[in-house]
Amino acid sequence: MLRGMLKVGLTGGIGAGKSEVSRLLAGYGAIVVDADRIAREVVEPGTPGLAAVVAAFGESVLTAEGTLDRPKLGSIVFADPAKLQTLNAIVHPLVGARSAELEAAAGADAIVVHDVPLLAENGLAPLYDLVVVVDAAPATQLARLTALRGMAEEEARARMAAQATREQRLAVATLVIDNDGPLEALEPQVRKVWDELTVRAAGGAS
């Protein structure tokens, strides 16, 4: 007897490989709710979200094509906490509502994986039945960011420093996927985690 929907929080530091894990889980049958992607969708041209952002910040935050100029908006809100709060008050409820829609559409017995980059930073672990952390050593993260994404080392270190520490992420983990090795070593681990999730969804573990 299925006990109902299993809500899983998935997180990991930049360069840890969370996106690849998310892709693999989706392939196994998980319903993936990507917070970052939804945050972009709710302010696409023609949406009430974009209209609300323009009403709050003016036409200057639009590109010539009518899309949101993210760098311009970022320069405004990150320099002024009150303006950031205004933006969050527009976007966060829209993201929450869309996430809830996707979750509701998933079905009562689905395994729903919420891909949340800042799960540890924002204290969101209690929202989920369990938390999966994709873990990699800082040296591995740095190497991937510079070699694979072409980031300057200084920028990569700054991005890493702005996130939770490895220890803070592991402290909220129910299950850990070690992604310090090559890509071919990742898939068997993700498969094992998926098997564990299906057992928990069926009420076979707590």
Disulfide bonds with the S-S distance in Angstrom:
none
